[in-house]
Amino acid sequence: MSKKGLSAAEKRKRLEELFHETKDFYQLKELERIAPKQKGIVMQSVKDILQELVNDNLVAQDKIGTSNYFWSFPSSALQSRRVKIEELTEEIKKLSDKNAELQLSIEKASDGREKSASILSQLTEVEMKRTNFKKELDHYKEHDPVLLEAKERHAEVALEAANRWTENIFLLQSYCSNKFGMERADFYKNFDIPEDFDTL
């Protein structure tokens, strides 16, 4: 038998056949010695191929003392394959059900698409009306009696504050004139106050 050119699938098949033909159990070292001679599998790849078969539940493994033993019987391999077939069949059924649900959702979405176009048209129309009403409302806000009254109150408060500060400046100018003998024109000039400065 050829030792070169075996695919991974072929190596798996041959190693599994070794177990089924001999109907015996082995340690890894024994398999690494026997598999190249009887099945043409390179010794370095035996460990990896064996682990793949164990992972796929095609070869059983058990630790007895300090040693690991491996075995596989045709009946257990058949049982493993049946279990795998059942799992895959169940998975296919689930995927088929999911596919049917998705198809139903697609059909419902297609029906809803026509309604969506109508609703979108209505939404655009309502948004245009809203924009027009907002413009009209902004126009009326300029003449809103409540806002006008509030503006007048704010203007009165601002006027009172301005006159209060003007009076304070007059008091300061008077104090400077009495205390330091500063003329009114000099006071205005030094503080950049216009000549016609007066209360509002």
C-alpha positions in Angstrom: 0.0 0.0 0.0 1.2 3.5 -0.8 2.3 5.7 2.1 2.0 8.9 0.2 -0.9 10.8 -1.3 -3.6 9.7 1.2 -6.3 12.3 1.8 -7.4 13.1 5.4 -10.7 11.4 4.6 -9.0 8.3 3.3 -6.7 8.1 6.4 -9.8 8.4 8.7 -11.5 5.6 6.8 -8.5 3.3 6.9 -7.9 3.9 10.6 -11.5 3.2 11.4 -11.3 0.0 9.2 -8.3 -1.1 11.3 -10.4 -1.1 14.4 -13.4 -2.8 12.8 -11.3 -5.5 11.2 -9.4 -6.4 14.3 -12.2 -5.8 16.8 -9.5 -5.0 19.4 -8.5 -2.1 21.6 -5.2 -0.2 21.3 -2.9 2.4 22.9 -1.7 5.3 20.8 1.9 3.8 20.5 0.5 0.5 19.2 -1.6 2.3 16.6 1.4 4.4 15.5 3.3 1.1 15.0 0.5 -0.9 13.3 -1.3 1.7 11.2 1.6 2.4 8.8 2.2 -1.3 8.2 -1.4 -2.4 7.8 -3.1 0.7 6.4 -0.3 2.8 4.9 -1.0 5.8 7.2 2.1 7.8 8.0 3.0 7.4 11.7 3.1 11.2 12.4 -0.5 11.7 11.3 -2.0 8.7 13.3 -2.4 10.8 16.5 -4.3 13.6 14.7 -6.5 11.3 12.7 -7.3 9.3 15.8 -8.3 12.4 17.7 -10.6 13.4 14.9 -12.3 10.0 15.0 -12.7 10.3 18.8 -14.1 13.9 18.4 -16.7 12.5 15.9 -17.6 9.7 18.3 -16.5 7.0 15.7 -13.7 5.8 18.1 -14.2 5.4 21.8 -11.5 6.4 24.3 -11.0 5.5 28.0 -8.3 6.0 30.5 -7.4 2.9 32.4 -4.7 3.7 35.0 -2.2 5.8 33.3 -2.9 4.6 29.8 -5.4 5.7 27.2 -7.1 2.9 25.3 -9.0 3.4 22.0 -11.5 1.0 20.3 -14.3 1.0 17.8 -16.6 -1.8 16.8 -18.7 -1.9 13.6 -21.9 -1.9 15.6 -20.9 1.2 17.7 -19.9 3.0 14.5 -23.2 2.1 13.0 -25.0 3.4 16.1 -23.0 6.6 16.0 -23.9 7.1 12.3 -27.6 6.5 13.1 -27.5 9.1 15.9 -25.7 11.6 13.5 -28.3 10.9 10.8 -31.1 11.5 13.4 -29.5 14.8 14.5 -29.0 16.0 10.9 -32.6 15.0 10.1 -33.9 17.0 13.1 -31.7 19.9 12.0 -33.1 19.7 8.5 -36.6 19.7 9.9 -35.9 22.8 12.1 -34.3 24.6 9.1 -37.3 23.7 6.9 -39.7 25.1 9.6 -37.6 28.2 9.8 -37.6 28.6 6.1 -41.4 28.3 6.0 -41.7 31.0 8.7 -39.4 33.3 6.7 -41.4 32.7 3.5 -44.6 33.6 5.4 -42.9 36.7 6.7 -41.8 37.7 3.2 -45.3 37.3 1.9 -46.7 39.4 4.7 -44.0 42.0 4.1 -44.9 42.1 0.4 -48.5 42.7 1.3 -47.5 45.4 3.7 -45.3 47.2 1.1 -48.4 48.5 -0.8 -49.9 49.8 2.4 -46.5 51.4 3.3 -46.5 53.4 0.1 -50.0 54.8 0.9 -49.0 55.6 4.4 -45.8 57.2 3.3 -47.8 59.4 0.9 -50.1 60.4 3.7 -47.2 61.1 6.0 -45.6 63.4 3.4 -48.9 65.3 3.1 -49.2 65.7 6.9 -45.6 66.9 7.2 -46.3 69.6 4.6 -49.4 70.7 6.4 -47.5 70.8 9.7 -44.8 73.0 8.1 -47.4 75.4 6.8 -49.2 75.6 10.1 -45.9 76.2 11.9 -45.1 79.1 9.6 -48.5 80.5 10.2 -48.1 80.1 14.0 -44.8 81.9 13.9 -46.4 84.8 12.1 -49.1 85.0 14.8 -46.5 84.8 17.6 -45.3 88.2 16.6 -48.7 89.6 17.5 -49.4 87.4 20.5 -50.8 89.6 23.3 -49.1 87.5 26.0 -45.7 87.9 24.3 -46.2 91.6 23.7 -47.1 92.2 27.3 -44.1 90.2 28.5 -41.8 92.3 26.2 -43.3 95.5 27.6 -42.7 94.3 31.2 -39.1 93.5 30.3 -38.6 96.9 28.6 -40.0 98.6 31.7 -37.6 96.7 34.0 -34.7 97.5 31.7 -35.6 101.2 31.6 -35.8 101.4 35.4 -32.4 99.7 35.7 -30.9 102.1 33.1 -32.3 105.1 35.0 -31.1 103.7 38.3 -27.5 103.4 37.0 -27.7 106.8 35.5 -28.7 108.2 38.9 -25.8 106.3 40.5 -23.4 107.9 38.0 -24.8 111.4 38.9 -24.3 110.6 42.6 -20.8 109.5 41.9 -20.1 112.7 39.9 -21.6 114.8 42.7 -19.4 113.1 45.3 -16.3 113.6 43.2 -17.2 117.3 42.7 -17.8 117.9 46.4 -14.9 115.7 47.7 -12.2 116.5 45.1 -13.5 119.6 43.4 -13.7 118.0 40.0 -15.7 119.8 37.4 -18.6 118.0 35.8 -17.1 118.3 32.3 -13.7 116.8 33.5 -15.6 113.9 35.2 -17.4 113.1 32.0 -14.3 113.5 29.9 -12.2 111.2 32.2 -14.9 108.4 32.1 -15.8 108.8 28.4 -19.4 109.9 29.3 -21.1 111.9 26.5 -22.1 115.6 27.4 -25.8 114.9 26.8 -25.9 112.0 29.2 -29.2 111.9 31.1 -32.0 109.7 32.4 -34.3 108.1 29.8 
